[in-house]
């Protein structure tokens, strides 16, 4: 009968954790465990009535009783008359449970220790008082009788004695789990629910309403579930099956055991000792102490982590209790039920594969042979090369010649999934078509590294094989690397070139460097110089190939009439055709489709991103993929030809650095004198000193960058590699260049305080001992933060995903009339994110009309495209109303119109997309990356320089609002000076309308 019950357990729809009654626990059990022994160390057989007893838990050997009287399946179901063991399969030792009858009741730790305490809420007692009662420190009144004592009043030992002397047996007070059991038995849940509802109606106190509501919810839950409150107190505990807490004999002769066995042994030992003491009528104080120890032992079994002093093993490690086995990341649910190990997967180190196409990855032959084994075996059988699976496997092991041809066939257009941990966003797993490669390393395309956040310093990747046709189709359509060009977080290209490719493209399109050309070339006068002239871009490319003109030399080139030309700050259409450009830029534009504009400025990281976005919007996805591969090849080629590397002399220290620092030092000395003269406070002194050094640092940086940009060697222009790498965005930041060749500046202490004495030296000059010591603070803090905060940001991502996982696009339009206002994001006075970037891809809430011409720019419920967003910004509008998921009236999730555009696809979001998860990943992923990158700047204090001027964004008339201004002469110039700090300046147009404020 029991076997059938266990077989049926596999057919379930859900799992619920609820209270178990003592009768339930006894009904599950196959016998009482009375002894703490596990196995006999001489015979290695389980001890009778012990924790591994065969009579209770089933036989250790299949179809054999403990004494060996019955052996074989023919005796199936017979219970041996000598040893009492049922003849059955040994797997029942994973299913059959036992029990321990406790000599004294024990409270379940979950219900009084876990916050909020369920027992505390139910009995309206403080958790601290409950603990004192349960652990035999205080008494609780269980029946006040006719005395003035109150029900559930907690009494200390002295108070109980004095009350007992006064009232004798007129009242009852108990301690320990027995007292809690008595109180719970006395509860009438139906009457209590009625009283609580009455109290709720009669009270106005917010705190009381909150407390009563919690208590009422708990009472109602207990009533509807059919659980009795006294079941929170045990007089019997279950013993889980022995094969779930194994005891294993090691080769050394020692035993490795599950922590649960130790915890059960403690309980059984203390329980047996308590029974003996009670039989002997031992003094109350000894029995009370033994009961407390039994309570602690049961607490440790159920949740050792919650105990005040967790039970520790031999190596001072807290033992793993039942709760620890199911909770947390390593628990049963998250580790084994949500996360499973999969077949058809592999793992290897990654190396770059510049020869690959964007949709390909290089898969080592060894891995491919193992992963595609079933497909190869099927083909071998279909072609009659192998008769059985066994013979096919032998062919695979021998690596016969036929295998490789079949492998090539099998992998054709069969995608594999590549995953790099940590998978912080959806680009962490992408699909590729495999290409067989020699060696043991997986090869990946250089442009997909950004999505995976991969580099080639030993990173590893996992490969997974989609088996079914549906899974393969899904991988092709949704997960293919070619479908993930744009980031779902920002809409910017996640596959834009980086590092070497950017370096090569920037070198190619730069206007700096050597500008020679052959004297034989025909020239025209442009300004003060004469430049060579070419009839079309092909001519200049041929002239460069023939060694007649330098790659960076300016020249006049005639373009096709009507061709659009893009420069850094503007885009215009060519009339008659000639533009001043370089051979390098013509080579780059020659690679582009004829429908694309001519890019006539140095293309760095952001420039390459712009070209990719433009290509996608002008021509489409297929052309963009081709462009990415072409740009990769071109970038690598010219990065190689440039041969760029930098030496120490390329770090040019600004000539006026000492002048700037001397001036700053004089100003600091003056501030110090003002402070000593009590003209300013210490806080003002600190702020002013920091401000002076921040300004000095900015000036040195400015001078440094100008020096690097206009660098010359032997009187000729020199393309400085340090400046080129930084300006292109290929590697390094202005901050790092400043530390290398400018000045390190102010450092911060681990507390975040700024050290007033700056480090005036840079790394090229070298630091003095004191400066080096001062800079150790920040560097160490950076490393510590990286280790600590990565875990925090990962946890934030998990919490965000947990909260937002139900937000899915369910309908097309909810029809709401609500919306939110969106405006540009400012940092101080500077625009951090312009309005056009904030509103692009949103659906507008109401018609947007040009205030000057009254032309409707975009109608209600229409999508704001990049072009429309640009027009809205040019009109000078401060803010506009758009639809938002915050105001969506969809009953579940959100609607497509309120969400707006799917940034990775560039069109209105599809129904069914899990936008909540995308939002969680979009916030969590950069957070984790930022904390991992903390240590790169080495703890340099980053205080912003204060603003000294504000430039109006539009032309017009300035109007003073709430400002008292008087003319004052400063340095021979008359200027308007405000008499108070707060006020408003507005810029008005000719009709008196406010344009800027």
N, C-alpha and C positions, 0 to 999 in steps of 0.2 A: 504493500500500500504506500509506504513512505517513498519508495523508489519512483512510483508514478507521480506523486506530488512534486518531487524534485524535477522530474522530466518536464512537468507542465510549467515550472517556474520560468523557463526560457521564453514562454509566450506572454509577453507583458507589453503594456502601452506606456506606462509611466511609473516612476518610483516616488514614494512618499515617506518621509520620516515622521513618525508619530510616537506617542507614548505607548509603552507595552504594559499590559496588566500583568500581575504576578502569575495569573493562570495562563496567559499567553506564553510567558517565558518557560513555564513548566511544560506546556504542551509541545513546544519546539524541542525540548530536551529529550535525550535518549538515556539519561541516567545522571545521578549526582556525583560530582567530583569531590571526593572527601580528603584526598591526600595531596600534598604539594609535590610529590615526586613525579619525575617525567619518565625516564627510562632507567633500567637496571644497567649500571656501568660495566657489569661483568658479562651479561648475556646480550646487551644492547636491545633487549625487548622491553616494550612498555610495561610500567608498573600497574598492578590492578588498582582501580579506583583513583588512579593518578590523572595527570593532565593529558596523557596520551593513551589512556586505557582502551584496549581493543573491544571490550564488552560494550562500552558506551559509544565509542566513535567509529567502530567498524574495523575489519581485519587489515593488517599492514600488507599482507600478500593476497593477491587475487584468489578468490574461491578457496580460501584455506582458513580454518579457525586457529586460535592462538596456540592450542596444545598439539595441533597436527592430526587430530582424530579424523576430521573430515577434510578431504582434499578433492578439488575438481568441481566442474560445473554441474555434475550429476546431483550434488548435494545442495544445490542452490536454494537458499531460503531457510535451510535448517539451522536451528540454534543449538550449538553444542551443549550437551548436558554436563560436560566436565568443566569447560571454561566459560560458558555462557556467551560465546561470540557467534554472531550470525554469519553464515557462509554467504558472502556476496563479493562484489567487485571492490577493490581497495579505493576506488574514487569516491566512495561514500564518505571517506575521511575528509573530503573537502566540503561536505554538506551537513553531516550530523553534528548537532550541538549538544552540549551538556549544560549543567547548572550547578550553582553553589548556594545552598541554603544558609543565609546569614543568621548569626546568633543574635544580632541586634539590627534594627532598621537603619538604613543609610540614605541620605538625601542625594539625588542626582545633581552633580556639579553644574551641568548645563543650565539648570533652572534657577539656581540661586547665585551663581558666580558670573555667568555671562550677562553683559549689560545689553538692554535693560533687564534687570532681574525679574523673571516671571513670578517667582514666589513672592518677592517683595511687592510687586504690583498687586498680586491677588490678595495677599494678606494685609496690604497697606502698611508694611513695615520697612524700615530702612535696611539696606543691604548689610551695613556694618552690624546692626543689631541681630539680623538673621545669622550672620557668621558667628557671632559670639554665642548664640544659642546652640547652633549646630555643632560647634567645636567645644562644647561643654565648658564655656566660661561663665555664661549667665543663664538665669532661669527665665522662663516666660510663663505668664499666668494663663492656664488653659480653662480654669473655671473659678471665677472670683467668688462665687457663692453669695453670702450676705455681707461680705466685707467691702470696704470702700475701694479696694483694688480694682483696676480696670482689666477687661479681657485683653489679652495679647500685650499686657504691660511687661516690660523687660526689667528683671530685678537682678542686681549683682548678688554675690554670695552673702555679703553682710546684710543687704536689704532683705534677702530671703529669710535669713536667720531671725532678724528682728520681727519680720511679719509672721514667721512661724511661731515665735514665742508669744506673740500678741493674739493671733487668731487660731492657732493650732490647726485642726483638720477642717476648718470652715472654708478653706480655699485649696485649690490644686495648682501647683506650678511644676513644670517639667523642664528638662534640658535635653539637648541632642535631637536626633532625627525623630525620636518618639514624640517629642513635644510638637514638632512640625506636623507629624502624621495626625496627631489628635486635633490640631487646629484645622487641618485640611478636611478631616472627616466631618467636622462640625459645620462646614460651609454648605449653605443652601443656595445653589447657583441661581435658581429661578427667582427666589426672593431677593437675592443680592442685585440681580439685573434690574428688578423693579425699583428698588431703593435708589440705585445709581441713576436711573432715568429721571426719577423724581428730583434728585439732587441737581441733576443737569438743568432741569427746567427752572429751578429756583435760584440758581447762582448767576452772577454777572461777572465774577472774577475770571479773567482770561486764563490765569495759571490753574485755577480750580477746574475750569472747563477742560483744559488740556489733560490734567491728571485723571479726571473722572472718565473722559473719553477713552483714554488708554486702558483703564481698568475695565470699563464696560466692554470694549472690543475683546479683551482677553476672556472675560466671563462668557460672552456670547460664543466665542470660538470653542471654548470648552464644552458648552451646552450642545452646539450643533454637531461637533465631531464625535460626541458620545464618550469622550475620555473623562476619567474621573481625576480630580486634582490630587487625590492621595496616591495616585500611581507615580507621582514625582518622587515618592519615597520608596526605596526598595527593601524587600525582605528576602529577595532571591535575585541573583545576577546570572546572566547567561554566560556560557563559556564557548567561544567561537571554535569551529572545527580545527583539529590539530594541523591539517595540511595547509591552513592559512596562517599558521604561526610555527613554521617548521623548526626542527632541531636537526642539524646536519653534522655528520662526522667528517672532519677534515683529514687530509692525508697525514698531518702531523700528529693525529691522535686526539687533538682537542675538538671541542664541539662548538659550532656556530649556532646561535639560537636567536629567535625573534625576541625583541624586547618584551612582547606581550607575555611570554612565558614567565619572565621574572616578575612582572606586575601581578599575574595571577597567583604565583607562588606566595608573594607577600600577603595577598588577601587571604589565601587558604590557611597559611601559617597563623596569621593574627586571628582569624575566625575560630580555628581549632583551639587556640590558646584562650580566647574569650569564653568559649563553651566550657572548657575545663575549669576556669576561674569561677564561672557562674555555678557550676556543679559543686565546687568546693565552698560556695558562699563566701567568697573573698570580700575584703572591705570595699565599701562603695567607691572610695577614691581610686583604687586599683582598677576596678571594673570600668569606671568612668574613663580612665586614661586609656584602657585597652579599646573601648568603644571609639574614642577619638582617633586612635591609631588605625582602627578598621575603616572609619570614615575617610581618613587621609589616603589609605591604600586604594579604596574604591575610586576616590577622586583621581588618583594618579592613573588608574587603569582607563578611565573614561576620557580625561583631558589633563594630561600631565603638565602641559604648557601653562594652564591656568592656575596651577597650585602655587601657593606662596613660595614653598621650597620644592621645586621639581625633583622627583626621584632621579638620581644620576647613576649611570653605569660605571664600569671599571675605569674608563678614561675621562671621568668627569663630564660625560656627555649626557644631557637629559634623555631619558628613555622615550621611545616613540609610542605614544598611546593610541587608542582607537580613533580619537578625533584627529590626531596628527596624520593618520593614514588616509583620511578622506578629505582633509581641508588643504587649501593652498595650492601652489603651483605644482608641487610634487605629489599632491593628493590623488586619490583614485579618480575623481571626476575630471580634473583638468589634465592630468598626466596620461591616464589610460583610456578614459572614455571619450574625451574631446580630442585628444592627440594620440594618434596611433602610428606605429611604425609601418611603412609601406614596402611592398615588394616592387620590383621594377624601378629601382632607384639606384643612383651611384653618386660618388663624391670624389672630386679631384681638385688640384690646384689650377688656377686660371692663368693663362698667358695671353698676350695681345695677338690678334689675328688681323693685321691690316689688309690682307688680301681677300678677306671675306666680304660678302655683300651684307646689307643691313639685316636681312631676314635669315642669315645663316649663323651657325656656330660650329666650331670644329670639335668633333667628338672622337676621342681616342678609339682605335679599333677594338682594343680589349673591352672597353666599356660597352661599345655598340654590340659586340658579339654576345655579351651577357644579357643586356637589356632586351634585345630583339630575339632572344633565343626561341620563344614559342612560334614566332612568325617564320623564322628560318626553318624550324623543324617541320612546320606545315608545308612550306614550299618544297622541302626535300622529299616529303612523302608524296606530294602532288606530282612531282616530276619522276617519281619512281627511283630516286637515288638512294632512298632508305626505306626499308619495309616497316620497321618498328621505331617507336620513340627512342628506345634504348640505342639502336644502331645509329639513329640520327645524332643522338648526344655524343656517341663515340666519334662521329665525324667532326662534330664541333670541337671536341677535345683535341683531335689530331690536327685541326685547322686545315682541312683538305682544301684544294684549290677551288672546288665548286662553291664552297661556303662564301668566298669573298664576292663572287658575282651575285649570288642570291642576296647577300647583305646589302649590296649597293641598290638592288631592286627594292628590297623591303624598306629601306630608310627613305626612299624617294618620296618626298612630300608627306612624310610621316613626322609631324612636329614633336619636339621634346620640350619639356618645361625646364628652365634654368632658374634656380632660386639662390639668392645670397642672403645669409643671416647677418644682421637682424633685418627681417622683412618689415620695414617701417611704413611703407605705403604700397599701393598696388603695382608700382613699377618694380617691386622687389622680386616678383615672379613674372617672367615673360617667356613666350614660346618662340622657338627657332626651328628652322629646318636643319637637320644635322648634315655635316660634311665629314667624311672619314679622314682622320689625320694620324700620322705616326706619333709615337711617344705616349706619355701617360697624362699629359696636361690638356685640359679643355681650353679651346681657343675662343675668345669672344671679340666681337667687333668693337673698335675703340669708342664709337659714338654711343653705345648703350651703357657705358660705364657709369655715366652720371645718374641714370635711373636706379642702378643697383648700388650706387655709391661705392663702386669697386675700384681698386687699383691693383697693380701687379707686383706687390711686395710680399707675396705669399698668401694672398686671399684664396679661400676655397669656395667652391660652388657645388650645389647638389643638382643632380639631373633626375627628372621624373618623366615617366613615359605614359602618355594618355593611351589607353588600350582600346576602348570602344570607339565606334565610328562617330557617335555623338560628341564624345570628349575630344576627338581629333578635330571635328568641325568647329567646336567651341574654341579650341586653342588657335585654330587658323583665323577665325573671324574676330574674336575678342582679345586674345592674349598675344597675338603675333607682335613682335617688336616693331614691325612696320605700322601697326595700328596705334602705337603709343608714342607718337612724335611729340605731342604737347602735354604739359603737366595738367592734371585735373585740378590742381590747387590754384594755379595762377594763369593758365592758358599760354604761358611762355614755352618755347620749344625746349623740351627736356633732352632732345637729341642734338642740341646745337654743339658745334665743335668746341674743343677746349685744348689747353696746353699747346702741344707741338703744332696742331692744325691751325689754331688761332695765330700762333707765332708766325707760321709760314704765310698765312693769308695776310696778316698785318704787314709783314716784311714786303710782301708782293705789292700791296696797295699803298704803302707809305710814300710820302712825298719827300722824306728826309734822305740823307745819305749822299752817295756819289751821284753827281748830276752831269757827267760828261756826255758829249755826243760827237760824232765824226764831223770834221770841218766840211766834208763834201756835201752834207745834207743841206737841202734848201731851207732857209730860215725866214721868219717874218718878225717884225718888231711887235713885242707885247710889253707895254709899259716902257721900262728902261732897258730891258734885255731883249735879245733876239732868240727866238725859240724855233726849233725845227718844225716843219709843217708836213702833215701826212693826209692823203686823200680819204683814207678810211682806217679803222682799227687794225685790219689785216696787214696793212703796209707797215705800221709801227711794230707789230709783232714780228714780221719778217726781218725788219731792220735790226731789232733786238737779237733775234736768232743769228743774224749775220755779224753781230758784234759792232754795229754802227751806232748804237745808242744804249746808255745805261738804263737799268731797270727802273730807277727812281728819277730819271731826267724828265723835267717838264717838257711837253711838246703840244703843239696845236693839232688836234685831230678832228676831221669832219665826220660827224655822225649822220645817220639817216634823218632827214627832215621830219619833224614831229616826234622824234624819240624823246622819251621822258628821262630827265637826268636827276638823280638824287644826290644832294650834298648834305653835309652834316646837319645844317640848320634849315634847309629848304628843299623843295622839289619843284622843278620847272620843266617846261617843254621846250626843246630846242627849235629855233625858228629856221635859220639858214644852215645851221649845222655845226660850225666849229666850236670846240671847247678845249680848254687847257687841261690836259690830263697827263698820265705817265704810261710808259710801256707796260708796267706791272698791272695797272688798273685795267688796261685793255685786255691783257692775258686773262685776268679774273673774269671780266664781263663776257669774254669770248666763250667761257664755259657755260654761261647762263642761257636760258631760252630766249629767243628773239622777242617774245612778248613781255619780257621783264625790263624794268628801267635800267639805265646805265648808272652804276654806283661810282661816284667820283669823289670819294674821300677814304681815308685810311680805315679799314674794317677790322675792328677788334672783336672782343667777345660779344658785345651788345650789337655791333654792326652785323656780324654773321647771323645772330639771332633774328635781326630785322630782315635780312635777305631771305631767311627760311620762312618767316611768317608771311612776307610779301609773296613769295613763290606759292605758298599754300593758298593764299587768298586770290591771287591772279590766275593760277593755272590748275591747282588741285594737288591731291595727295601723291599720285603716282610720280608727277614731275618733282615733287619735293623730295621723295625718296631717292630719285636719281641724282638730284642736286646734292644731297647729303653725301652720297658716295663719291661724287665728283669732287666736292669740296675737300673731303678727307684726302683723296689722292693728291690734289693740288697743294694742300697745306703741307703734307708730309714731304712732297717733292721740294718745295721752296724752303721749308725749314732746314732740309738737308743741304740745299745749295747755299743757303745763307751762312751755314756753319757757325751759328751764333753761340757764343759762350762768353761769360764775363770774367775778367781778371780783376784784381784788387784796384788797378788804376782806373777801371770804369766807374768806381764809386767816387765821384768827384765831390769833394767837400766844398760847400759854398765859400767863395772868397770873402764875403762880408759876414761870415758867421760870428767872428770875434767881435765885430762892431755891434751886431745885434745883441750879443750876450752882454757886452760891456754896458750898453744903454739900459738893458733890463736890470743888470746888477745895481746900477746907479739909482734906478727907480725903486728897487727893493730897499736899498739903503735909506732912501728918503722916507719910504713908508715906515721903516723901523724907527727912524728919528721922530716921525709924527706920533708913533705909538708911545715912545718913551716920553714925549712931551704931553701925553694924555690927550692928544687931539683926536685919536680914534680908539675904538675898543679893540680887544684882542681878536674877537671874531671878525671885525672889519679888516684888521691887519692881515689875518690869515687869508680871507677871501681875496683881498687886493693882491697879496703876494702870489697866490695861485693864479690869479687872472693875468698878472704881468708875465709869468713864466709860460702860461698857455699861449698868450699872444706871441711871445718870443719864439716858441716852438713852431707856431703856424708860419711865422715870417721865415724862419730857417728852412722849413719844408718848402715854402713857395719858392724861395731863392734856389734851393737844391733842385727842384723839378725844372725850373727855367734853365738852370745850368746844364742839366742832363739833356734836356730837349735840344738846346742850341749848342751842344758839345762840338768842339773842333779839334782836329789833330793835324799838325803841320800846316795850319792855315786852311785846311779843307773841312767841309761839313762832315761830321762823323755820326753815324747812326748808333747811338749808345745802347748796347744790349740790355743794360739794367732798365733804362727808361722804356725801351721797346717792350720788354716783358711785362712791366707794370702797366704801361699805358694801354697795351693791347688786352690786358686782362688774362694773359696766358698763365702767369705765375706771379705770386707776390703782390703785396698791397702797398699803398703809399706809406702806411704805418710802418711796414717792415723796412722799406727803403730809407725812411727817416731815421730809423734806429741804426741802419748800416752806415749811412754817410752824413746824416744831419746831426741830431742830438736825441738821446733817449728820452729826455724830458723828465717830468715828475713821475715818481713811483708811488704806488699805494701800498699801505700796510694790509695785512690779512683782514683787518677789521673794516677795510674800505676807506679809512682815513688817508688823506694825501700827505706824503712827506714833503715838507716845504722846500727842502734843499734839492734842486733838480740835478740830474746827471747830465752835465754839459757835454760830455764826450760821446762819441759814437763807437761802433764796433771796429771801424777801420782804424781809428786813432788808438783804441784800446782804453779800458776803464782803469781807474786807480783802484787801490785796494778798498778804500772807503766806498767808492761808487759801486764797486762789484758787490760789496756786502749789502749795500742799500737795495740792490736789484734782486737779491736772493729771495726777499719776502714774496714778491709777486710771482716769481717763477714757480716757487713751491706751491703757492696757493692755487695757481693755474692747474698744476698736476693733480692736486688733491680734489679740486672741484670737478675735474673731468671724471675721476673715478666715482665720486659720490653722486653727482647730479645726473649722470646718465641713467641711473636706476630710477631716480625721481621722475625724470621726463618720460621714461618708459611707462611708469605707473600712471602718469597723467594721460598718456595716449590710451591706456587700457580703460581708465575711468571715462574718458570722452567717448570711446567706442561703445562702452556699456550703456551710457546715457542716450546716445544718438542712434543706436542700432535699429530702432523701430521707425526712424524717419525715412520713408520710402516715397517716391513720387507715385501717387495712386490714381490721380485724375488729371485731365488736361487743364481744366479751369474751374476754380471754386467760385468765381463770380464775385469776389469780395470788392468792397469799395474802399477798404483800408489801404494804407501804405506807410512808408517811412521816408523821412527826409535824408538825402545823402549830400554831403559837401566834401570839399577837398580836405585832406588830412595835413595839419600843420605841425611842425616841430619848432617851437618858438615863433619867429616871424617867417620862417622859411616853409614853403610848400613841400611837404614830404611825399605825398601821393596826390597828383593833380585830379581834379574832378572827372576828367575824361577816363582816367584809369579806374576810378571808383564806380562809375555808373555803367561802363561798357558791359554788355551781356545781360543787363537787367531789363525787365518789362516796365514801361513807364506807366504811372498811375493816372496822370491827366495830360491833356494836350500841352505841348511846350511850344510857346509862340515867341518869335523874335520881337522884343519890346520896341524896336525901332521901326521895322517894316511890317509888323503884324502877320508875318508869314508863319504858317504852322510847320515847325521843324520835324516833329514826330507826334503822331496821334496816340490817344489813350490806348493802352493794352498792346502797343507795338514794341518790338525788341530794339534796344539802343545798340546800333552797330558802332564799330570803331570810328567810321566817318561821321556819323551823327553825333557821337560823343565829342569829337573834335570841334564840330560846329557849335555845340552847346557851350563848350569851354570858351571858344573864341567870342561868343556873345557876352561873356562876362557874368553869367548867372552864378550866384553864390551857392545855391543848393536847389535840387529838384526832388520831387516825390516819386518814388518807385515802389513797385510791389515787392514784398519780402516774405520769406517763410515765417517770420515772426508774426505777421498779421494774416496768414493764410487761414481760411475757414474750412479747409478740407477736414472731414471727420477723422480720418486717419492719415498720418504722415503729412505730405504737402502736395500741392498741385504744380504742374509744369510751369504755368504762367508766373506763379509767385516765386518759384526758384530761379527761373531765367535760363540762360544758356549753359549747356554742358561745355566747360572751357576746353576739355580735351578734344571735343569733336567740332566745336565752333557753331553748333546749332542748338535749337531749343531742346531741353533735356527730354529723354524718352521716358515713358511711363514704365515703372518697375525698377528704376535705378536706385540703388541704396545710397542716396545722397548723404545720409547721416554718417555712414562709415567713411565716405570720401572726405567729409568735413573733419571728422576726428583725425584721420590720417594726415590731412593737410596742415593741421595745427601741430600734431604730435611729432611728425617727421622732422620739420626744421628745428623744433625744440631740442630733439635729441642730437641733431647735427651740431647745433650751436654749443651745447655743453661739451661735446667731444672736441670742439675746436678752441676751447677757452685758452689752452696753454700756448697757442701760437704767438700771441702778442707779448707774453712774458710779463704780465702784471703791470704794464705801463698805465698810469692814470689817464683816463680819457675825460677830462672836463672840457665842455664846449666853450669856445671863445665867445664873450658877450657881444651882442650886436651893437654897432655904433651908427648904423644908418638903415633906413627903410626906403626901398624904391617902389614907387607906385607901379602897379601892373598895367594900368591904362592911362592914356593922356587925358588931361582935363584941367579943371580949376580946383585948387585946394580950398576946402572950407573948414574953419576951426569949429569944433563943437565942444562946449564946456572946457575951453582952454583959454586961460588969460595969457596972451603973448605980448611981449614988449620988445622993441628993437634995442639991441645991445651991440656995441662995436667990439669985435674980437679980432686981433691981429690985423687991424686996419680995415676989416670988412664988417659991414652992418648985417647982423643976423637976427632972426626972430627967436626969442628965448621964452619958453613956457615957465610960468611962475609956480606951477604945481605939477606933480608927477602924473596924475591920472587925467584922462581927457580923451577926445576922439578927433581924428583928422579924417575928412571924407574927400573923395575926388568926384567932382560933378561934371556931367557933359554939358553941351551948349543949351539943352532944354532944362537944365537944373536937376536931372535925375542922378541919383547916387550910383556910381559905377564901382567904387572900391572904398574900403574903410579900414 
